[in-house]
Amino acid sequence: MTRSRAPSLFVLALVAACGANTVKVGGSGTDAGVDAGRSVGGGGGGSSAGGSAMGGGFNAGGGAEFDAGVFCPPLPQPPDDAGVVMHPDFAANYTFSELGPVPGVPGPLGGCVILQNDRDHLLIAGASERSSGALYRIGLRRNACGHIIGYDGSATKVADTPYIDANILEMAGGSLLYTGWQVWQLSQLKLGASTPLWTVDLTTHGQMGSSAGGIGRVPPWLAAAGEYRIVGWPDGRWHKLGLSVDAGVYGVTQVRDTGAMQLSGGPGGFAYVPLGSAQFTRPSIIISEWSASEVSVIEVDQQGNPVAGTRRRMFSRFPRPWGAYFEPETGDFLFLTWARPGLPDSVFIVQGFQKPPPVIE
């Protein structure tokens, strides 16, 4: 079975503070408080009077920031005909924009990642879900507050990664994990290698339902911290992925259906929302719902599994969203779409979230 979708990448960039000992004002007043060291550049003690508490950077609302007196305006919103509409419930604390197609990367676009030790380059999948799938590297331009504002140059291919899909995880020890759709696969790629170290058929370890498109790591603030979850497209079945590791080489030990709610809307790619982000009082995931052309957030339990009856729409209209990723510098959230009607695959940015936790070595 094949699905007719072709991705285009969206980057959701999050408003993170930049600099030291400055004030953040704006958004709702639900999260007033002090953050003593989450600022980009190691700033401390920024006070917040609304939105999420992020030290080190003055945010005057609407995505604008000051860093040590340097003004960082929000990126312009895409035109109305782009068909992207943020739900009004989130518009006070989050803003979005479009970076445009990724030069040198063939569509469909797939998952992406920015390495913790290389914040100036994006790794992104091209020819996603094809036998010709590959990983590409392109430079990034950032503003004075650290947020991504554009590409630098054209992408180059760094590895062949057949069938690579919606999520790519950076692992301790210099590796990436990624799913392969519709071939039920998981692969490990060593950084610097031109082909995967191994590829496994997940059905041989217990996966049921649809082939996995999304993969994520349970964050440190939950009881199941460090465990892995995968979701299938189109059925939205939620599995626990068991992994072993030996000298930097990972191996699949089991894939088990958790019995949690099946995600609706044709989920493709998910990510755990960074702790302390505005309007997220409970641990949650953000999900691109390709079939529904919406982007939603759902609360999770202490095992990192979705909780029924908690879905909220973050984008009430978002044509063919796919993939999900919070980048390490600012919390910019990368998003992609499959086959946005009439337009090429593209990268979008949304600002407003906190930074994600680092990969623990």
C-alpha positions in Angstrom: 0.0 0.0 0.0 1.2 3.5 -0.8 -0.1 6.8 0.4 -0.3 9.8 -1.8 1.5 12.4 0.2 4.6 14.4 -0.4 6.3 16.3 2.4 7.2 19.9 2.9 9.1 21.0 6.0 7.8 23.3 8.6 9.9 24.8 11.3 8.2 26.0 14.4 10.6 28.4 16.1 10.0 29.1 19.7 10.5 32.3 21.5 13.6 31.8 23.8 15.3 34.4 25.7 18.7 35.7 24.6 21.2 37.4 26.9 21.4 38.0 30.6 19.4 39.6 33.4 16.7 41.1 31.2 12.9 41.1 31.4 10.2 39.2 29.4 6.8 40.8 29.2 3.9 39.6 27.2 1.5 36.7 26.5 -0.9 35.5 29.2 -0.1 36.1 32.9 -0.4 32.5 33.8 3.3 31.6 34.0 4.8 34.6 35.8 8.0 33.7 37.5 11.8 33.7 37.4 14.0 31.4 35.3 17.6 31.4 36.6 19.5 30.1 33.6 17.6 28.9 30.6 18.7 31.8 28.4 20.7 31.4 25.2 24.2 32.5 25.9 24.1 31.5 29.6 22.1 34.5 30.9 20.5 34.2 34.3 17.8 35.5 36.4 15.4 36.9 33.8 12.0 37.7 35.2 8.8 37.0 33.4 5.4 38.8 33.6 3.4 36.6 31.3 3.9 33.7 28.9 6.4 31.1 29.9 9.3 32.1 32.1 12.5 32.4 30.0 15.5 34.1 31.5 17.8 36.4 29.5 15.9 38.4 26.8 13.2 41.0 26.7 10.2 39.8 24.8 7.7 42.6 24.1 5.0 40.3 22.8 4.3 39.0 19.3 7.7 37.3 19.0 9.9 40.4 19.2 13.0 40.2 21.5 15.9 42.3 22.8 19.3 40.7 23.5 21.7 43.1 25.3 19.9 46.0 23.6 19.8 44.3 20.2 16.3 44.2 18.7 15.2 40.8 17.2 11.9 41.3 15.4 9.6 38.4 14.7 9.7 36.8 11.3 6.9 37.9 8.9 3.9 35.6 8.8 3.2 33.8 5.5 0.5 35.2 3.2 -3.1 34.2 3.7 -3.0 32.0 0.6 -0.5 29.7 2.3 -3.4 28.1 4.1 -1.8 28.1 7.5 -4.0 29.2 10.4 -2.9 29.1 14.1 -5.8 28.4 16.5 -6.7 31.7 18.3 -6.2 30.0 21.7 -2.4 29.9 21.0 -1.9 33.1 19.1 -1.1 35.3 22.2 2.1 33.3 23.0 3.2 31.7 19.7 4.0 33.2 16.2 4.9 31.4 13.0 6.5 32.1 9.7 7.8 30.4 6.5 11.5 29.9 5.6 10.8 28.5 2.1 11.9 25.4 0.2 15.3 23.8 1.2 17.8 24.5 -1.6 19.3 21.3 -3.0 17.0 18.8 -1.2 14.7 16.8 -3.4 11.1 16.3 -2.2 9.3 14.8 -0.5 11.0 16.2 2.6 11.2 14.1 5.7 12.4 14.5 9.3 15.2 16.8 10.4 17.6 17.4 13.3 20.2 20.0 14.4 23.1 18.4 16.3 23.9 19.7 19.7 27.5 20.4 18.7 26.7 21.9 15.4 23.9 24.5 15.8 24.6 26.1 12.4 23.6 23.2 10.2 20.3 21.4 9.6 20.2 17.7 8.7 17.0 16.9 6.7 15.7 14.0 4.8 15.0 14.2 1.1 13.1 11.8 -1.2 11.4 10.7 2.0 9.8 7.3 2.0 11.5 6.4 -1.3 14.2 3.8 -1.9 16.3 6.8 -2.9 15.8 8.5 0.4 18.9 10.4 1.7 20.0 12.7 4.5 21.2 16.3 3.5 23.1 19.0 5.3 22.5 22.7 4.9 23.8 25.8 6.7 21.5 28.0 8.8 21.4 31.7 9.5 20.3 32.9 12.9 19.5 36.4 14.3 21.1 38.0 17.3 18.8 36.1 19.6 19.7 32.7 18.1 16.5 32.1 16.1 16.7 30.6 12.7 16.0 33.1 10.0 17.1 31.4 6.8 19.4 29.0 5.0 23.1 29.5 4.2 24.0 28.1 0.8 22.7 24.9 -0.8 22.3 21.4 0.8 24.7 18.5 0.2 23.9 14.8 0.5 25.7 13.2 3.5 24.2 9.7 3.6 21.9 7.3 1.8 19.0 6.5 4.1 16.3 4.6 2.1 12.7 5.2 3.2 13.6 7.7 5.9 10.5 9.3 7.3 9.0 11.7 9.9 11.4 11.9 12.9 15.2 11.7 13.3 16.6 11.3 16.8 20.1 12.3 17.9 21.5 9.6 20.1 24.4 9.7 22.7 27.7 8.6 21.2 27.3 10.2 17.7 24.4 8.4 16.0 21.0 9.1 14.6 17.9 6.8 14.7 15.1 7.2 12.1 12.0 5.3 11.0 11.5 4.0 7.5 7.9 4.1 6.1 6.1 2.0 4.7 8.7 -0.8 5.2 8.2 -1.1 9.0 11.9 -0.3 9.5 14.1 1.4 12.1 17.7 2.3 11.3 20.9 3.6 13.1 23.2 5.9 11.2 26.6 6.7 12.7 27.5 10.4 12.1 30.0 10.6 9.3 28.9 7.3 7.7 27.4 7.2 4.3 25.0 4.3 4.9 23.1 3.0 8.0 24.9 0.8 10.5 21.9 -1.4 10.7 18.2 -1.6 9.6 15.6 -3.7 11.5 12.2 -4.9 10.5 10.1 -3.9 13.5 7.4 -6.4 12.8 9.8 -9.1 13.9 10.0 -7.5 17.3 6.2 -7.1 17.8 5.0 -4.0 16.0 1.4 -4.2 14.9 -0.9 -2.0 12.8 0.6 0.6 10.4 4.3 1.1 9.6 5.9 3.6 12.0 6.4 7.1 10.8 7.2 8.9 14.1 9.6 8.2 16.9 10.3 10.1 20.1 12.2 9.9 23.4 10.3 10.3 26.7 11.6 13.4 28.4 13.4 13.5 31.8 10.4 15.0 33.7 8.3 11.9 33.3 8.6 8.6 35.1 9.4 6.7 31.9 12.3 9.1 31.1 14.6 7.8 28.4 12.2 5.3 26.9 11.1 5.4 23.3 7.7 5.6 21.6 6.7 5.1 18.0 3.4 5.9 16.2 2.2 4.4 13.0 0.6 6.1 10.0 -2.3 6.1 9.3 -3.7 4.1 12.2 -2.1 6.2 15.0 -1.3 3.1 17.1 1.1 4.0 20.0 4.0 1.6 20.7 6.8 1.3 23.3 10.1 0.7 21.6 12.7 -1.2 23.6 16.4 -0.5 22.8 19.7 -1.9 24.1 23.1 -0.2 23.6 26.6 -1.6 23.6 29.6 0.7 22.8 27.4 3.1 20.9 25.6 0.4 18.9 21.9 0.3 19.6 19.6 -2.7 19.1 15.9 -3.3 19.1 14.8 -5.6 22.0 11.0 -5.3 21.6 8.1 -3.3 20.2 5.0 -3.4 22.3 1.5 -1.9 21.8 1.0 0.3 24.9 -2.8 0.1 24.8 -2.9 3.9 24.9 -5.4 5.9 22.8 -4.8 5.7 19.0 -4.0 9.1 17.7 -6.5 10.4 15.1 -6.0 12.6 12.1 -3.3 10.4 10.5 -0.4 11.3 12.8 3.0 11.6 11.2 5.7 12.8 13.6 5.4 13.9 17.2 7.6 15.6 19.8 7.3 16.1 23.5 6.6 19.8 24.3 9.5 21.3 26.4 8.7 21.7 30.0 7.5 25.2 31.1 6.2 26.3 27.7 3.4 28.8 27.8 -0.1 27.3 27.9 1.2 23.8 28.7 0.4 23.2 32.4 0.6 19.4 31.9 3.2 17.3 30.0 2.1 17.1 26.3 3.1 16.0 22.8 2.6 18.0 19.6 1.5 16.1 16.6 1.2 16.8 12.9 -2.0 15.3 11.7 -1.5 14.8 8.0 -5.0 13.4 7.1 -6.8 16.1 9.1 -4.5 19.0 7.9 -4.2 20.2 11.5 -1.6 20.4 14.2 -2.7 19.3 17.7 -1.4 18.9 21.2 -2.4 16.1 23.5 -1.5 15.6 27.2 0.6 12.6 28.2 0.8 10.5 31.3 3.9 9.7 33.4 4.7 6.9 30.9 4.8 9.4 28.0 1.6 8.0 26.5 -1.3 10.1 25.1 -4.3 10.7 27.4 -7.7 10.5 25.8 -9.9 13.5 25.8 -7.1 16.1 26.0 -6.6 17.0 22.4 -6.3 20.7 21.6 -5.8 22.2 18.1 -2.7 24.5 17.8 -3.1 25.0 14.1 -6.7 24.8 13.0 -5.6 24.7 9.4 -2.2 23.5 8.3 -2.0 21.7 4.9 -0.5 18.3 5.0 1.7 18.6 8.2 4.3 16.0 8.9 7.3 15.5 11.2 8.1 17.3 14.5 11.3 18.5 16.2 12.5 21.0 18.8 16.0 22.3 18.0 18.5 22.8 20.8 19.6 26.4 20.5 16.3 28.2 21.1 13.5 25.6 21.0 12.7 26.3 17.3 10.3 23.6 16.3 10.8 22.0 12.9 7.8 20.7 11.0 7.3 19.4 7.6 4.4 18.7 5.3 3.6 16.1 2.7 2.3 17.5 -0.6 0.9 20.9 0.3 -1.5 21.3 -2.6 -0.2 23.6 -5.3 3.0 24.6 -3.5 6.5 23.1 -3.0 7.7 21.5 0.2 8.8 24.3 2.6 10.1 25.1 6.1 8.0 27.0 8.6 8.9 28.6 12.0 6.8 29.1 15.1 8.2 30.9 18.2 7.1 30.6 21.7 8.2 27.3 23.3 11.0 26.7 25.9 14.2 24.9 25.0 14.2 21.0 24.9 16.3 19.0 27.2 19.8 18.1 25.9 20.8 14.7 24.7 22.5 13.0 27.7 25.9 11.5 26.8 
